[in-house]
Amino acid sequence: MLGGRAERNEYLLLHAFHRAGYVAPNKYQTDFKRNKKVFDTENDAATAEKDGNSRPLRTRKAQYVGGLVLEPKIGIHFR
């Protein structure tokens, strides 16, 4: 759950569970694979330093590289 409204709902549910005497369920982690990749990259960096290599074996690229930028059209809003 992300965002202010969702966080508020989550805490309201948490307090309702507590008031009723229930144990609140754990959060469901949807990005487990993404976190594992970051952890593996950190481990590769640590082993690369031990082996004497200056860079890790795998590097992550930005996902937004290569976006198309359009030139603005003059006078399009003043018709």
C-alpha positions as CSV (number, residue, x, y, z in Angstrom):
1,M,0.0,0.0,0.0
2,L,1.5,3.3,-1.1
3,G,0.3,6.8,-0.6
4,G,-1.2,8.8,2.3
5,R,-4.7,7.6,2.0
6,A,-3.7,3.9,1.8
7,E,-1.4,4.3,4.7
8,R,-4.2,5.9,6.8
9,N,-6.5,3.0,5.9
10,E,-3.8,0.5,6.8
11,Y,-3.3,2.1,10.3
12,L,-7.1,2.2,10.9
13,L,-7.3,-1.5,10.1
14,L,-4.3,-2.2,12.3
15,H,-6.0,-0.4,15.3
16,A,-9.3,-2.2,14.6
17,F,-7.5,-5.5,14.7
18,H,-5.8,-4.6,17.9
19,R,-9.0,-3.4,19.5
20,A,-10.8,-6.7,18.6
21,G,-7.9,-8.7,20.1
22,Y,-6.7,-10.1,16.8
23,V,-3.1,-10.3,15.6
24,A,-2.6,-8.2,12.5
25,P,-1.5,-10.0,9.4
26,N,2.0,-9.4,8.0
27,K,2.4,-7.1,5.0
28,Y,2.5,-8.8,1.7
29,Q,5.7,-7.9,-0.1
30,T,5.1,-7.8,-3.9
31,D,8.6,-6.6,-4.9
32,F,10.5,-9.6,-3.4
33,K,12.3,-10.3,-6.7
34,R,13.3,-6.7,-7.2
35,N,14.8,-6.6,-3.6
36,K,16.6,-9.8,-4.3
37,K,18.3,-8.4,-7.4
38,V,19.5,-5.4,-5.5
39,F,20.9,-7.7,-2.8
40,D,22.7,-9.8,-5.4
41,T,24.2,-6.7,-6.9
42,E,25.6,-5.6,-3.5
43,N,27.1,-9.1,-3.0
44,D,28.7,-9.0,-6.4
45,A,30.3,-5.6,-5.6
46,A,31.7,-7.0,-2.3
47,T,33.1,-10.1,-4.0
48,A,34.6,-7.9,-6.8
49,E,36.5,-5.9,-4.2
50,K,37.9,-9.1,-2.6
51,D,39.0,-10.5,-6.0
52,G,40.7,-7.2,-6.9
53,N,38.3,-6.3,-9.7
54,S,37.3,-2.7,-9.8
55,R,33.7,-3.3,-10.9
56,P,31.1,-5.8,-10.1
57,L,30.1,-8.5,-12.6
58,R,26.5,-7.2,-13.0
59,T,25.4,-3.6,-13.2
60,R,21.8,-2.3,-13.3
61,K,20.8,0.1,-15.9
62,A,18.2,2.8,-15.5
63,Q,14.9,1.8,-16.9
64,Y,14.0,5.3,-18.2
65,V,17.0,5.8,-20.4
66,G,16.3,6.7,-24.0
67,G,13.0,8.6,-23.6
68,L,11.7,10.6,-26.5
69,V,11.6,14.4,-26.0
70,L,9.2,16.3,-28.2
71,E,9.8,19.9,-29.3
72,P,7.1,22.3,-28.2
73,K,4.8,23.7,-30.9
74,I,4.5,27.5,-30.6
75,G,1.0,28.9,-30.6
76,I,-0.8,25.7,-30.1
77,H,-2.8,26.9,-27.1
78,F,-3.6,30.4,-28.5
79,R,-6.0,29.8,-31.4
